[in-house]
Amino acid sequence: MHTFLGAALILPAAGAAAQDKQILLSTSTRYDDNIRRSSSTANGGLGHDGADIVTYVGASGRIDTRIGMFDLALGGNAGQSLFWWNNQFNALDYGAEGKVQYDGARGTVVVEGGHRRRPIALDEVTSTLNLRQYLTQANAEASREVLGALRVVGHLDYQRSHTSSETGRRNDTRTAGFGGGIGYFSPTGNHVTLEYRERRAVGLLDSFVVIDRQRVAYRSRFRETSLVSRLLYAPSVVTRIEGSLGYTRHDDRSVLETDFTGLLADVSVTWSPTASLTVTPRLRKAFGTENALFSNGVEVTSYGFGAKGVLGANIGWSAYFNREKRRFRYDLRADDPLLLARSERTDRMGLGLSYSTGMKIQVALNYERTRRVSGLTAFAFTDNAITLSLSRGLEL
């Protein structure tokens, strides 16, 4: 077992105006009663009945500055996870990201991107090994005034996802997208747009899958076209509505040929009736997953809420619940992907308490519970975890 302690070094930008530089040092210990996300029957044959204690040590840093008409933000993080009884899962994660924003008299341009190396959540894989994902993302968005509050909008995006698993690499993809449209942007910050968007992806690996008992060459490939409306609307100082709604056609151009057409949505409402309470319900209907592991074979519908508040001057609390329903048309973790076609429901809930001091030290205690019901019993599990964490913020 080894320990890694991350640190960030931030250099000032030449000719910059005032800078905001922050470093966060953190450590946590989590007791998890089902570290491999296995069924109760499978856990009976594992040491400690499938439980483990995980210690994490890490650091992150961020700098915000302004140079002329450009706002710049740079950040990075690194950390090490240590498993007491399953050392094969010990993992180093790190990442770096940057953002540049230009605000002119008649237009705005935002360019951001980053790269992350992180362990793949065991919720998504069944493995006795430490599996890693390398994720690179970049995007650019721009808008320009054409007539009063009307603006033309456009965007470009790129993503590359690579995993260390042989079967997981069948999902590895390189995706590029573009889009544009028109929108109404009010002086108060509200806006609504109507846009055409297109994404194209190609797999990073040639492999073989079994279809109708025949072994055939496979490489992930798809084209996705969408007509999307995006909204940001704050009807009052206590309510904010943000999201998108669109119609998408997903054209699977691999040998599996499982196309998809339908409505997609991602809408959240932030409601803060008092200064000490914020509630955020969210509804999401999507194709693919947020962790970029299953970009070509799963439909997702999820809904839930998060809430947070303060009790007195130094004590905070949080709670959340989320229900996610996924339909796998196929799953490339099997040589015959259609054999793992299934529907599943995952419920997640959590409760947390935190105590903060005036020296930017925070102690937190969190409880999380996850329960998955699946059409294939091998993917069903229940997990409970309790985490105690300590963090220290620094301003330079």
PEFEN-V812162 format. One record per residue. N is the residue number from 1. PHI is phi in radians with two decimals (* if undefined). Layout:
N&PHI / N&PHI
This chain:
1&* / 2&-2.29 / 3&-2.11 / 4&-2.08 / 5&-2.08 / 6&-1.56 / 7&-2.61 / 8&-2.08 / 9&-2.02 / 10&-2.07 / 11&-1.80 / 12&-1.25 / 13&-1.49 / 14&-1.14 / 15&1.26 / 16&-1.46 / 17&-1.45 / 18&-1.00 / 19&-2.07 / 20&-2.05 / 21&-2.08 / 22&-2.35 / 23&-2.27 / 24&-2.15 / 25&-1.79 / 26&-2.54 / 27&-2.58 / 28&-2.66 / 29&-2.28 / 30&-2.16 / 31&-1.67 / 32&-2.18 / 33&-1.51 / 34&-2.67 / 35&-1.13 / 36&-1.66 / 37&0.98 / 38&-1.78 / 39&-1.21 / 40&-1.08 / 41&-1.14 / 42&-1.18 / 43&-1.17 / 44&-1.07 / 45&-1.68 / 46&-1.80 / 47&-1.10 / 48&1.02 / 49&0.97 / 50&1.48 / 51&-1.53 / 52&-2.78 / 53&-2.03 / 54&-2.08 / 55&-1.89 / 56&-2.16 / 57&-2.26 / 58&-2.78 / 59&-2.59 / 60&-2.45 / 61&-2.46 / 62&-2.63 / 63&-2.32 / 64&-2.12 / 65&-2.64 / 66&-2.34 / 67&-2.17 / 68&1.07 / 69&-1.72 / 70&-1.96 / 71&-1.70 / 72&-2.09 / 73&-2.41 / 74&-2.26 / 75&-2.64 / 76&-2.83 / 77&-2.64 / 78&-2.72 / 79&-2.94 / 80&-2.30 / 81&-1.77 / 82&-2.17 / 83&-1.72 / 84&-1.15 / 85&-1.99 / 86&-2.23 / 87&-1.07 / 88&-1.15 / 89&-1.58 / 90&-0.91 / 91&-2.53 / 92&-1.76 / 93&-2.15 / 94&-2.71 / 95&-2.92 / 96&-2.53 / 97&-2.61 / 98&-2.59 / 99&-2.57 / 100&-2.22 / 101&-2.26 / 102&-2.01 / 103&-2.06 / 104&-1.81 / 105&-1.15 / 106&-2.18 / 107&-2.85 / 108&-2.41 / 109&-2.29 / 110&-2.22 / 111&-2.17 / 112&-2.56 / 113&-2.97 / 114&-3.03 / 115&-2.37 / 116&-2.33 / 117&-2.06 / 118&-2.59 / 119&-1.22 / 120&-1.33 / 121&-1.03 / 122&-1.22 / 123&-1.07 / 124&-1.83 / 125&-2.34 / 126&-1.97 / 127&-2.67 / 128&-1.84 / 129&-2.09 / 130&-1.46 / 131&-1.77 / 132&-2.14 / 133&-2.10 / 134&-1.94 / 135&-2.16 / 136&-2.02 / 137&-2.39 / 138&-2.64 / 139&-2.70 / 140&-2.42 / 141&-2.27 / 142&-2.51 / 143&-2.51 / 144&-2.49 / 145&-1.17 / 146&-2.10 / 147&-2.76 / 148&1.07 / 149&-1.54 / 150&-1.49 / 151&-2.35 / 152&-1.55 / 153&-2.25 / 154&-2.69 / 155&-2.69 / 156&-2.29 / 157&-2.58 / 158&-2.55 / 159&-2.59 / 160&-2.33 / 161&-2.11 / 162&-2.35 / 163&-2.10 / 164&-1.58 / 165&-1.60 / 166&-1.07 / 167&-1.27 / 168&-1.13 / 169&-1.16 / 170&-1.12 / 171&-1.57 / 172&-1.07 / 173&-2.46 / 174&-2.09 / 175&-2.14 / 176&-2.30 / 177&-2.49 / 178&-2.64 / 179&-3.08 / 180&-3.01 / 181&3.11 / 182&-2.37 / 183&-2.60 / 184&-1.86 / 185&-2.09 / 186&-1.45 / 187&-1.08 / 188&-1.45 / 189&1.81 / 190&-1.26 / 191&-2.75 / 192&-2.49 / 193&-2.26 / 194&-2.24 / 195&-2.37 / 196&-1.73 / 197&-2.31 / 198&-2.46 / 199&-2.26 / 200&-2.29 / 201&-2.38 / 202&-2.42 / 203&-1.20 / 204&-1.65 / 205&-2.45 / 206&-1.51 / 207&-2.49 / 208&-2.29 / 209&-2.28 / 210&-1.86 / 211&-2.27 / 212&0.91 / 213&1.18 / 214&-1.95 / 215&-1.51 / 216&-2.25 / 217&-1.23 / 218&-2.37 / 219&-2.56 / 220&-1.05 / 221&-2.83 / 222&-2.70 / 223&-2.27 / 224&-2.23 / 225&-2.13 / 226&-2.51 / 227&-1.98 / 228&-2.24 / 229&-1.97 / 230&-1.97 / 231&-2.35 / 232&-2.36 / 233&-2.49 / 234&-2.05 / 235&-1.21 / 236&-2.70 / 237&-1.27 / 238&-1.82 / 239&-2.30 / 240&-2.45 / 241&-1.99 / 242&-2.48 / 243&2.92 / 244&-2.53 / 245&-2.50 / 246&-2.78 / 247&-2.05 / 248&-2.18 / 249&-2.09 / 250&-1.83 / 251&-1.80 / 252&-1.38 / 253&-1.77 / 254&-1.51 / 255&-1.19 / 256&-1.35 / 257&0.85 / 258&-1.89 / 259&-1.39 / 260&-2.55 / 261&-2.45 / 262&2.94 / 263&-1.44 / 264&-2.16 / 265&-2.66 / 266&-2.63 / 267&-2.26 / 268&-2.32 / 269&-2.15 / 270&-1.87 / 271&-2.16 / 272&-2.18 / 273&-1.16 / 274&-2.39 / 275&-1.20 / 276&-1.88 / 277&-2.52 / 278&-2.35 / 279&-2.13 / 280&-2.32 / 281&-1.39 / 282&-2.54 / 283&-2.20 / 284&-2.43 / 285&-2.25 / 286&-2.50 / 287&-2.09 / 288&1.88 / 289&-2.20 / 290&-1.16 / 291&-1.54 / 292&1.16 / 293&-1.55 / 294&-2.12 / 295&-1.47 / 296&-2.35 / 297&-2.58 / 298&-2.51 / 299&-1.80 / 300&-2.22 / 301&-2.25 / 302&-2.42 / 303&-2.65 / 304&3.02 / 305&-2.66 / 306&-2.24 / 307&-2.49 / 308&-2.62 / 309&-2.90 / 310&-2.22 / 311&-2.11 / 312&1.38 / 313&-1.47 / 314&-2.16 / 315&-1.88 / 316&-2.05 / 317&-2.43 / 318&-2.63 / 319&-2.68 / 320&-2.68 / 321&-2.53 / 322&-2.53 / 323&-2.01 / 324&-2.13 / 325&-1.93 / 326&-2.21 / 327&-2.07 / 328&-1.51 / 329&-1.26 / 330&-2.79 / 331&-2.49 / 332&-1.33 / 333&-1.31 / 334&-1.94 / 335&-1.07 / 336&-1.81 / 337&-1.04 / 338&-1.25 / 339&-1.18 / 340&-1.73 / 341&-1.07 / 342&-2.91 / 343&-2.05 / 344&-2.59 / 345&-2.24 / 346&-2.14 / 347&-1.85 / 348&-2.22 / 349&-2.47 / 350&-2.71 / 351&-2.35 / 352&-2.61 / 353&-2.26 / 354&-2.47 / 355&-2.23 / 356&-2.08 / 357&-1.91 / 358&-1.24 / 359&-1.66 / 360&1.06 / 361&-1.79 / 362&-2.29 / 363&-1.99 / 364&-2.38 / 365&-2.24 / 366&-2.28 / 367&-2.08 / 368&-2.34 / 369&-2.30 / 370&-2.25 / 371&-2.37 / 372&-2.05 / 373&-1.93 / 374&-2.32 / 375&-1.13 / 376&-1.98 / 377&-1.05 / 378&-1.13 / 379&-1.78 / 380&-1.51 / 381&-2.84 / 382&-2.29 / 383&-2.45 / 384&-2.22 / 385&-2.48 / 386&-2.14 / 387&-2.18 / 388&-1.96 / 389&-2.29 / 390&-2.37 / 391&-2.38 / 392&-2.39 / 393&-1.63 / 394&-2.26 / 395&-2.00 / 396&-1.79
